[in-house]
Amino acid sequence: MARTSNSVRRSQSAAYKRTPYQKTAYVNGTAVRHAEVGEGLERHLDQVSGRVPRRELEKQKQEMKRLRYRNAAYVLFLTVAFAVTSVMLISYIRMESSITQSVKQVAALQSQLNNLKTENDEMKNRIDSSINLEEIRRIAITELGMTYAGQGQIVEIPDDGSDYVRQYADIKK
């Protein structure tokens, strides 16, 4: 491409306005514009003038018809998906709430059980400490006439594996 002086370039650039699709303001010699540049120029002129080509207008109408039906189905699909998701979310929150409530109840019952066990152990210790084994031995020997078992008075009964023994007859003396 040949270079020209600034004055020639200014006069030519005033005659030809540059568009975003053209790289130079003029063509020097016998070079021909590429088809892309021409189409780009037409599109640019259509955009500047506000005119929409007939082919594009028809394509836009067909696309709008197609989108109108697709939009209705898509909106219906989204509505159903939203409803299902909402129901699942609400049921999940309810289950989570009931589980939390159950855990709180279990914790309260465990605390109550621990308190009762503590009270029971304290009561057993009080009863055990209040029993005087020496006093019981004294009453059994003096007032009731009991004696310690002597040699030969202890009879062992064979265990047959059951938890209890049935006595069918008196034990020999």
ChimeraX attribute file (.defattr): number of C-alpha atoms within 10 A of each C-alpha:
attribute: neighborCount
match mode: 1-to-1
recipient: residues
	/A:1	7
	/A:2	6
	/A:3	8
	/A:4	10
	/A:5	7
	/A:6	9
	/A:7	9
	/A:8	11
	/A:9	14
	/A:10	13
	/A:11	10
	/A:12	13
	/A:13	14
	/A:14	11
	/A:15	11
	/A:16	12
	/A:17	11
	/A:18	14
	/A:19	14
	/A:20	10
	/A:21	15
	/A:22	16
	/A:23	9
	/A:24	13
	/A:25	16
	/A:26	15
	/A:27	11
	/A:28	12
	/A:29	8
	/A:30	6
	/A:31	8
	/A:32	8
	/A:33	11
	/A:34	9
	/A:35	9
	/A:36	11
	/A:37	15
	/A:38	13
	/A:39	12
	/A:40	15
	/A:41	17
	/A:42	14
	/A:43	16
	/A:44	15
	/A:45	13
	/A:46	13
	/A:47	12
	/A:48	9
	/A:49	9
	/A:50	9
	/A:51	11
	/A:52	12
	/A:53	12
	/A:54	9
	/A:55	9
	/A:56	10
	/A:57	12
	/A:58	12
	/A:59	11
	/A:60	12
	/A:61	12
	/A:62	12
	/A:63	11
	/A:64	13
	/A:65	12
	/A:66	11
	/A:67	13
	/A:68	12
	/A:69	11
	/A:70	12
	/A:71	13
	/A:72	11
	/A:73	12
	/A:74	13
	/A:75	12
	/A:76	12
	/A:77	12
	/A:78	12
	/A:79	12
	/A:80	12
	/A:81	12
	/A:82	12
	/A:83	12
	/A:84	12
	/A:85	12
	/A:86	12
	/A:87	12
	/A:88	12
	/A:89	12
	/A:90	12
	/A:91	12
	/A:92	12
	/A:93	12
	/A:94	12
	/A:95	12
	/A:96	12
	/A:97	12
	/A:98	12
	/A:99	12
	/A:100	12
	/A:101	12
	/A:102	12
	/A:103	12
	/A:104	12
	/A:105	12
	/A:106	12
	/A:107	12
	/A:108	12
	/A:109	12
	/A:110	12
	/A:111	12
	/A:112	12
	/A:113	12
	/A:114	12
	/A:115	12
	/A:116	12
	/A:117	12
	/A:118	12
	/A:119	12
	/A:120	12
	/A:121	12
	/A:122	12
	/A:123	12
	/A:124	12
	/A:125	11
	/A:126	11
	/A:127	11
	/A:128	11
	/A:129	10
	/A:130	9
	/A:131	10
	/A:132	10
	/A:133	11
	/A:134	9
	/A:135	9
	/A:136	10
	/A:137	13
	/A:138	13
	/A:139	13
	/A:140	13
	/A:141	12
	/A:142	10
	/A:143	9
	/A:144	9
	/A:145	9
	/A:146	12
	/A:147	10
	/A:148	7
	/A:149	8
	/A:150	7
	/A:151	6
	/A:152	7
	/A:153	10
	/A:154	9
	/A:155	9
	/A:156	6
	/A:157	9
	/A:158	7
	/A:159	9
	/A:160	8
	/A:161	7
	/A:162	6
	/A:163	6
	/A:164	8
	/A:165	11
	/A:166	5
	/A:167	8
	/A:168	6
	/A:169	6
	/A:170	6
	/A:171	8
	/A:172	6
	/A:173	7
